[in-house]
Amino acid sequence: MWMIFQKLEAYFRRSVQRQHLVINPRYFVDARDSEGVPFDLLRQCVMEIAESLPDWGLLIPHKWVVLENLIADWRSSGTKVVSIDKLQSKLSNEFHFQRQEIEDFLIFQHSYSKILYFKDSHLHDNVILDPCWVIDALSSFITDERTRPYSTESNLTEWENLRERGKLSKNLIDDVWRNSDFVHFQAYLLDVLCRLDLITRSKSEDFFYVPSMVTDKCPDQIVHDIFSSTEVGLVSFKISFKNNFLPPAIYNRIVAAFISMFENSLHLKMQLFGNCAIFELSRNRWTTLYKNGHEILVFTYIGDRRGRAADLKAFRSVYSITLDCLRDLLKIYSAFQNPSVRQSDLPFHVLCQGCRKPNCYISEKVFRDLDFYRCPHHGDFLCSVEALEDIFGEKVGVLLVQDYSILFHKIMSVLVNVFGYD
C-alpha cells in the first residue's frame, strides 16, 4: 500500500491536479476486521476535508433542499431534461417558489457541474439533470465506428465527411438519433452542444462542425510558410500548457468557438485540419491556430498573393478572444476551489513572439527583465514591442536603441550650452 501512495505522490508531484488528490492523512483498514474499523477517525477526516472547501458554511435557502430532493428523484427515475415551467408548477402551490428562486438554485447547481443550465434566451426554459447525457449524445457520433451499436453502411458520404473533415450533416443526426431518447429533445440538445463549443453550427451550409473529428493533417508547406513569415515581421503568441500536457478537448473547443465567430455567409475562407485551423477574419486578414505538442500557437497577419505582413489590430482582438475562450473553458478547474479564476491559477503560460527568428518566444518574466529591447535568445531587435506590451503590460525604464541616439544628442547639446564644448 505504501508503494501505491508513493507512486501517486511521484506521478502528481508537479501537476496542478495534485491539489485535488486527498491522500493525507492515511488510514489502513483491514476489511476482515469489523471491530477494528476506525469509524470515528474516518468521520473526522471526512469532516475536515468538507470544512476546508471554500463554500463550507455558505448560507443557502432552506427551500433549496426541496428542489435538490425533487431533482434527485427525477434523475433516479431516468428523467434527463425538465422544463422550468414544470419545476415551477410542481413547487409553486405547496412551497411558493418564484421563478427567480428556481433559477438561482439552478445556477448554483450548474457551477458545481451537477446539472446543466444556461441563461441564454434560447436555452433558459429547460435544465439538463444529467450532464453525462450530453456526452452520450455526442458520443453517438464520435466513438470508434467498430463500437457503435448501429450500422454505418447507410449515409456513407455523410460518415466520411464527419470522420475526415468534421462535418456533421443534419441528415446523419436524424438517422442516428431516430430510435434514441435524444430525438425528443433534438433541437435543444444541439443548441446545448453548440453552447458548450463541442460542435458549432455552420452559418452558410446545413451541417455542424465537429473539430475533434477532423483527421486531415495540415500540409507541411502551409506550416513552413506560416513559421517563415515571422522573418518579415509577422507577430504571434502561444499558449504553453503546464506539465507538457494539452487536453485535446481544449484545443478543439477553441477551434469551435472561432468557427462560430468567424465562419459566415460572406464567403470568407476557412481551412480545418487536425492540427491547424486557418480563418479569414475579414478580407485579407487572417489568423491561424496551430497545435504543436502541449502548445497552441496563434498567428495573425494580413495576407494576399503578394505575401504576408503584420496585423497588430487583429493581433489584439484574436489574443483577447483566445484568452477569453480559455478562461471560460477552464472555469471547471476552480469548481471546488475559489469561485474566481486568477491568471496565476490557470494551467498555462502565455508567451509572445520575440525577434523575427522562427519559433522565438519570450515570457513575461523575460520581457520584464530586459534592459534593452533586444531578443535575449538571438540578440536581434524585438519584432513588436507594441504586441509585447499588449500582452504583458507597458514596460517602464527601457529605451529603444534609437532613443539612446536621441538622448546622446540632447546631452551633447546641453554640454555645449553649459560648458561651451564643441
C-alpha positions as CSV (number, residue, x, y, z in Angstrom):
1,M,0.0,0.0,0.0
2,W,2.8,2.4,0.8
3,M,4.2,1.8,-2.7
4,I,0.9,2.8,-4.2
5,F,0.9,6.0,-2.3
6,Q,4.5,6.8,-3.2
7,K,3.7,6.2,-6.9
8,L,0.7,8.5,-6.7
9,E,2.8,11.2,-5.0
10,A,5.5,10.9,-7.6
11,Y,3.1,11.0,-10.5
12,F,1.2,14.1,-9.4
13,R,4.0,15.9,-7.6
14,R,4.4,18.6,-10.2
15,S,0.9,18.5,-11.6
16,V,-1.9,21.1,-10.9
17,Q,-4.2,18.2,-10.2
18,R,-2.2,17.4,-7.1
19,Q,-4.3,19.8,-5.1
20,H,-7.4,17.6,-5.8
21,L,-5.8,14.4,-4.6
22,V,-6.7,13.7,-1.0
23,I,-4.2,11.1,0.4
24,N,-3.4,12.7,3.7
25,P,-4.0,11.6,6.4
26,R,-3.7,7.9,5.6
27,Y,-5.6,5.2,7.3
28,F,-5.1,1.5,6.6
29,V,-8.2,-0.6,7.3
30,D,-8.5,-4.3,7.5
31,A,-11.9,-5.1,5.9
32,R,-11.8,-8.5,7.5
33,D,-11.8,-7.0,11.0
34,S,-15.2,-5.4,11.5
35,E,-14.4,-4.4,15.1
36,G,-11.2,-2.6,14.2
37,V,-12.5,-0.1,11.6
38,P,-11.8,3.4,13.0
39,F,-15.1,5.0,12.0
40,D,-14.5,7.9,14.3
41,L,-11.2,8.8,12.6
42,L,-12.8,8.4,9.2
43,R,-15.7,10.6,10.1
44,Q,-13.3,13.2,11.5
45,C,-11.2,13.1,8.3
46,V,-14.3,13.5,6.0
47,M,-15.5,16.5,8.1
48,E,-12.1,18.1,8.0
49,I,-12.0,17.8,4.2
50,A,-15.5,19.1,3.8
51,E,-14.8,22.1,6.1
52,S,-11.8,23.0,4.1
53,L,-13.8,23.5,0.9
54,P,-14.3,27.3,0.1
55,D,-18.1,27.1,0.2
56,W,-18.3,25.3,3.5
57,G,-20.6,27.3,5.8
58,L,-22.2,29.2,2.9
59,L,-25.7,30.2,3.9
60,I,-28.3,28.9,1.4
61,P,-32.1,28.9,1.5
62,H,-33.7,26.0,3.3
63,K,-36.2,25.7,0.4
64,W,-33.3,24.6,-1.9
65,V,-33.3,21.2,-0.1
66,V,-36.8,20.6,-1.5
67,L,-35.6,21.4,-5.0
68,E,-32.5,19.2,-4.7
69,N,-34.6,16.2,-3.5
70,L,-37.0,16.7,-6.3
71,I,-34.3,16.8,-8.9
72,A,-32.6,13.7,-7.3
73,D,-35.9,11.8,-7.6
74,W,-36.4,12.7,-11.2
75,R,-32.8,11.8,-12.0
76,S,-33.0,8.4,-10.3
77,S,-36.2,7.7,-12.4
78,G,-34.3,8.3,-15.6
79,T,-35.5,11.8,-16.4
80,K,-32.8,13.7,-18.4
81,V,-34.4,17.1,-19.2
82,V,-37.1,19.0,-17.4
83,S,-38.7,22.4,-18.1
84,I,-38.6,25.3,-15.7
85,D,-42.3,25.6,-16.1
86,K,-42.7,22.0,-14.9
87,L,-40.4,22.7,-11.9
88,Q,-42.4,25.8,-11.0
89,S,-45.8,24.2,-11.3
90,K,-44.6,21.4,-9.1
91,L,-43.3,23.7,-6.4
92,S,-45.3,26.9,-6.5
93,N,-48.5,25.7,-4.9
94,E,-47.1,24.0,-1.9
95,F,-43.8,25.7,-1.4
96,H,-44.4,29.1,-3.1
97,F,-41.3,29.1,-5.3
98,Q,-40.8,32.0,-7.6
99,R,-39.2,31.5,-11.0
100,Q,-36.1,33.6,-9.9
101,E,-35.6,31.4,-6.8
102,I,-35.6,28.3,-9.0
103,E,-33.1,29.9,-11.5
104,D,-30.8,31.0,-8.6
105,F,-30.7,27.4,-7.4
106,L,-30.1,26.0,-10.9
107,I,-27.2,28.4,-11.5
108,F,-25.7,27.3,-8.2
109,Q,-26.0,23.7,-9.1
110,H,-24.6,24.3,-12.6
111,S,-21.5,25.9,-11.0
112,Y,-20.8,22.6,-9.4
113,S,-21.4,20.6,-12.6
114,K,-24.3,18.7,-11.0
115,I,-26.7,19.9,-13.8
116,L,-26.5,22.0,-17.0
117,Y,-28.5,25.2,-17.0
118,F,-27.8,28.2,-19.2
119,K,-29.3,31.7,-19.0
120,D,-29.1,32.2,-22.8
121,S,-32.5,33.3,-24.2
122,H,-32.9,30.1,-26.3
123,L,-31.8,27.7,-23.6
124,H,-33.1,29.1,-20.3
125,D,-36.5,27.2,-20.4
126,N,-35.0,23.8,-19.7
127,V,-32.5,22.2,-17.4
128,I,-30.5,19.0,-18.1
129,L,-30.4,16.8,-14.9
130,D,-27.7,14.5,-16.1
131,P,-24.7,16.3,-17.7
132,C,-23.3,12.9,-18.9
133,W,-26.3,12.6,-21.1
134,V,-25.0,15.4,-23.3
135,I,-21.7,13.5,-23.6
136,D,-23.6,10.3,-24.6
137,A,-25.4,12.3,-27.3
138,L,-22.1,13.4,-28.8
139,S,-20.5,10.0,-28.3
140,S,-23.1,8.5,-30.7
141,F,-21.2,10.2,-33.5
142,I,-17.5,10.5,-32.3
143,T,-16.9,7.0,-30.9
144,D,-15.0,4.4,-32.9
145,E,-17.3,3.0,-35.6
146,R,-16.4,-0.5,-34.6
147,T,-18.1,0.0,-31.2
148,R,-21.2,1.7,-32.5
149,P,-24.4,-0.2,-31.9
150,Y,-25.8,0.7,-35.3
151,S,-24.7,0.3,-38.9
152,T,-22.7,2.9,-40.7
153,E,-23.2,1.5,-44.2
154,S,-26.0,3.9,-44.9
155,N,-25.2,7.6,-45.5
156,L,-21.6,6.6,-46.3
157,T,-20.8,10.1,-47.7
158,E,-22.0,11.8,-44.5
159,W,-20.0,9.4,-42.3
160,E,-16.9,10.1,-44.4
161,N,-17.4,13.8,-44.2
162,L,-17.7,13.5,-40.4
163,R,-14.7,11.2,-39.9
164,E,-12.3,13.1,-42.2
165,R,-13.5,16.7,-42.3
166,G,-15.5,17.1,-39.1
167,K,-18.7,18.0,-40.9
168,L,-21.9,16.5,-39.3
169,S,-24.9,16.7,-41.5
170,K,-28.4,17.1,-40.2
171,N,-29.5,14.0,-42.2
172,L,-26.9,11.9,-40.3
173,I,-28.2,13.3,-37.0
174,D,-31.7,12.4,-37.8
175,D,-30.6,8.9,-38.9
176,V,-28.6,8.1,-35.8
177,W,-30.9,9.6,-33.2
178,R,-34.2,8.3,-34.8
179,N,-34.7,5.5,-32.3
180,S,-32.9,7.1,-29.2
181,D,-34.2,9.2,-26.4
182,F,-32.2,12.1,-27.9
183,V,-34.7,12.6,-30.7
184,H,-37.3,14.1,-28.3
185,F,-35.0,16.9,-27.4
186,Q,-33.0,17.1,-30.6
187,A,-33.2,20.9,-31.3
188,Y,-32.5,21.8,-27.7
189,L,-29.7,19.2,-27.4
190,L,-27.9,20.5,-30.5
191,D,-28.2,24.1,-29.1
192,V,-26.6,22.9,-25.8
193,L,-23.7,21.1,-27.7
194,C,-23.1,24.4,-29.6
195,R,-23.2,26.4,-26.4
196,L,-20.5,24.1,-24.9
197,D,-18.4,24.5,-28.1
198,L,-18.4,20.8,-28.6
199,I,-19.9,21.3,-32.1
200,T,-20.7,24.5,-33.9
201,R,-23.4,25.3,-36.5
202,S,-22.4,26.4,-40.0
203,K,-23.9,29.7,-40.9
204,S,-23.6,29.1,-44.6
205,E,-24.5,25.4,-45.0
206,D,-26.8,22.8,-43.5
207,F,-24.4,21.0,-41.2
208,F,-22.4,21.2,-37.9
209,Y,-18.6,21.3,-37.5
210,V,-17.1,18.8,-35.1
211,P,-13.4,19.9,-34.7
212,S,-12.5,16.8,-32.7
213,M,-13.3,14.6,-35.7
214,V,-11.0,16.3,-38.3
215,T,-8.2,13.9,-39.2
216,D,-6.7,15.7,-42.3
217,K,-3.2,16.9,-41.4
218,C,-2.1,20.4,-42.3
219,P,0.2,20.3,-45.3
220,D,3.9,20.8,-44.4
221,Q,4.2,23.7,-46.9
222,I,1.4,25.7,-45.1
223,V,3.1,25.2,-41.8
224,H,6.5,26.2,-43.2
225,D,5.1,29.3,-44.9
226,I,3.4,30.4,-41.6
227,F,6.6,29.9,-39.5
228,S,8.9,31.5,-42.0
229,S,6.6,34.6,-42.3
230,T,8.0,35.7,-38.9
231,E,11.1,36.8,-40.8
232,V,9.0,39.6,-42.4
233,G,7.6,40.8,-39.1
234,L,4.5,38.6,-38.6
235,V,3.6,38.6,-34.9
236,S,2.3,35.7,-32.9
237,F,1.8,34.3,-29.4
238,K,1.5,30.9,-28.0
239,I,-0.3,29.2,-25.1
240,S,2.0,26.7,-23.4
241,F,0.3,24.3,-21.0
242,K,2.0,23.2,-17.8
243,N,3.2,19.6,-17.3
244,N,3.7,19.2,-21.0
245,F,0.0,18.3,-21.5
246,L,-2.6,19.9,-23.6
247,P,-6.1,18.4,-23.2
248,P,-7.3,17.7,-26.7
249,A,-10.8,18.9,-25.8
250,I,-9.4,22.4,-25.1
251,Y,-7.9,22.9,-28.5
252,N,-11.0,21.5,-30.2
253,R,-13.3,23.8,-28.3
254,I,-11.2,26.9,-29.0
255,V,-11.4,26.0,-32.7
256,A,-15.2,25.5,-32.4
257,A,-15.5,28.9,-30.7
258,F,-13.5,30.6,-33.6
259,I,-15.7,28.9,-36.2
260,S,-18.9,30.2,-34.5
261,M,-17.4,33.7,-34.6
262,F,-15.7,33.8,-38.0
263,E,-17.4,31.3,-40.2
264,N,-20.2,33.2,-42.0
265,S,-22.0,33.5,-45.3
266,L,-19.7,36.2,-46.7
267,H,-17.6,33.6,-48.5
268,L,-14.6,34.2,-46.3
269,K,-12.2,31.4,-46.5
270,M,-11.6,28.8,-43.7
271,Q,-9.5,25.6,-43.6
272,L,-9.7,23.0,-40.9
273,F,-7.1,20.3,-40.2
274,G,-6.5,18.0,-37.3
275,N,-3.6,20.1,-36.0
276,C,-4.3,23.5,-37.6
277,A,-7.2,25.9,-38.3
278,I,-7.0,28.9,-40.6
279,F,-9.6,31.7,-40.6
280,E,-10.1,34.7,-42.7
281,L,-11.3,37.3,-40.2
282,S,-12.2,39.9,-42.9
283,R,-10.9,40.4,-46.4
284,N,-7.2,39.5,-46.4
285,R,-6.9,39.5,-42.6
286,W,-6.1,36.1,-41.3
287,T,-5.5,34.1,-38.1
288,T,-4.0,30.6,-37.8
289,L,-4.2,28.3,-34.8
290,Y,-1.6,25.6,-34.8
291,K,-1.4,22.8,-32.3
292,N,2.1,21.7,-31.5
293,G,2.5,19.2,-28.7
294,H,1.4,20.9,-25.5
295,E,1.3,24.3,-27.1
296,I,-1.2,26.3,-29.2
297,L,0.5,28.8,-31.5
298,V,-1.6,31.7,-32.8
299,F,-0.6,33.8,-35.8
300,T,-2.3,36.9,-37.1
301,Y,-1.4,38.6,-40.4
302,I,-2.5,40.4,-43.5
303,G,-2.1,38.1,-46.4
304,D,-2.7,38.1,-50.1
305,R,-1.0,36.9,-53.3
306,R,1.8,39.4,-52.7
307,G,2.7,37.9,-49.3
308,R,2.1,38.4,-45.6
309,A,2.5,41.4,-43.3
310,A,2.0,42.0,-39.6
311,D,-1.5,42.9,-38.4
312,L,-1.4,44.4,-34.9
313,K,-5.1,45.3,-34.9
314,A,-6.2,41.7,-35.5
315,F,-3.5,40.5,-33.1
316,R,-5.1,42.4,-30.2
317,S,-8.6,41.1,-31.0
318,V,-7.5,37.5,-31.5
319,Y,-5.4,37.5,-28.3
320,S,-8.4,38.8,-26.3
321,I,-10.8,36.2,-27.9
322,T,-8.4,33.3,-27.3
323,L,-7.8,34.1,-23.6
324,D,-11.5,34.7,-23.0
325,C,-12.2,31.2,-24.5
326,L,-9.6,29.6,-22.4
327,R,-10.8,31.2,-19.2
328,D,-14.4,30.1,-19.9
329,L,-13.3,26.5,-20.7
330,L,-11.0,26.3,-17.6
331,K,-13.5,27.5,-15.1
332,I,-14.1,23.9,-14.2
333,Y,-10.6,24.0,-12.6
334,S,-12.0,26.3,-9.9
335,A,-15.3,24.5,-9.3
336,F,-14.2,23.2,-5.9
337,Q,-11.8,26.0,-5.1
338,N,-12.2,29.7,-5.2
339,P,-15.1,30.9,-7.5
340,S,-12.9,33.4,-9.4
341,V,-10.1,32.2,-11.7
342,R,-6.9,34.1,-11.4
343,Q,-4.3,34.2,-14.1
344,S,-1.7,32.7,-11.8
345,D,-4.0,29.7,-11.2
346,L,-4.5,28.9,-14.9
347,P,-2.7,25.8,-16.1
348,F,-0.9,27.5,-19.0
349,H,1.7,30.3,-19.7
350,V,1.4,32.9,-22.4
351,L,4.5,33.7,-24.5
352,C,4.8,36.3,-27.2
353,Q,6.8,36.5,-30.4
354,G,10.3,37.7,-29.6
355,C,12.5,38.5,-32.6
356,R,11.9,37.6,-36.3
357,K,13.6,34.2,-36.0
358,P,11.2,31.3,-36.4
359,N,9.7,29.9,-33.2
360,C,11.2,32.6,-31.0
361,Y,9.0,33.4,-28.0
362,I,9.6,35.1,-24.7
363,S,7.7,35.0,-21.4
364,E,6.5,38.0,-19.3
365,K,9.3,37.5,-16.8
366,V,12.0,37.6,-19.5
367,F,10.4,40.7,-21.0
368,R,10.3,42.4,-17.7
369,D,14.0,41.6,-17.0
370,L,15.2,43.1,-20.4
371,D,17.4,46.2,-20.2
372,F,17.2,46.7,-23.9
373,Y,14.6,45.9,-26.5
374,R,16.6,43.1,-27.9
375,C,15.9,39.4,-28.1
376,P,17.6,37.6,-25.2
377,H,17.9,34.5,-27.4
378,H,19.3,35.8,-30.6
379,G,20.4,39.4,-29.9
380,D,18.1,40.9,-32.7
381,F,15.6,43.7,-32.2
382,L,12.2,42.6,-30.9
383,C,9.8,42.3,-33.7
384,S,7.0,44.2,-32.0
385,V,7.3,45.9,-28.6
386,E,3.7,47.1,-29.0
387,A,2.5,43.5,-29.2
388,L,4.6,42.5,-26.2
389,E,3.2,45.4,-24.2
390,D,-0.4,44.5,-25.2
391,I,0.1,41.1,-23.6
392,F,2.5,41.8,-20.7
393,G,1.7,45.4,-20.0
394,E,3.8,48.5,-20.7
395,K,7.4,48.3,-19.6
396,V,8.9,51.3,-17.9
397,G,12.5,52.2,-17.8
398,V,13.7,50.7,-21.1
399,L,14.7,52.8,-24.1
400,L,14.8,51.7,-27.7
401,V,18.2,51.8,-29.3
402,Q,17.2,54.8,-31.5
403,D,16.1,56.6,-28.3
404,Y,19.7,56.3,-27.0
405,S,20.9,58.2,-30.1
406,I,18.3,61.0,-29.4
407,L,19.3,61.1,-25.8
408,F,23.0,61.3,-26.7
409,H,22.4,64.3,-28.9
410,K,20.4,66.1,-26.2
411,I,23.1,65.5,-23.6
412,M,25.7,66.9,-26.1
413,S,23.6,70.0,-26.8
414,V,23.3,70.6,-23.0
415,L,27.1,70.3,-22.6
416,V,27.7,72.8,-25.4
417,N,25.3,75.3,-23.9
418,V,26.6,75.0,-20.3
419,F,30.3,74.4,-20.8
420,G,30.9,75.7,-24.3
421,Y,32.1,72.3,-25.5
422,D,32.0,72.0,-29.3
